[in-house]
């Protein structure tokens, strides 16, 4: 069994999409004028002994469709 998580205090969350797949979705409203990019660390760890772990940094840019 693998446990997946994201950094705390980011407006994103993990959502299980298929049996062994997750997707990153917004958990609250985003405002590009306040924060235009997020560097979010995703982590995965299994339940073995010793536990195997891995992480990856996701660079997420916020676009503003109302900009001219």
PyMOL commands that set and color helices and strands:
alter all, ss='L'
color gray80, all
select strands_A, chain A and resi 2-6+12-18+21-26+37-46+53-61
alter strands_A, ss='S'
color yellow, strands_A
deselect
rebuild
show_as cartoon
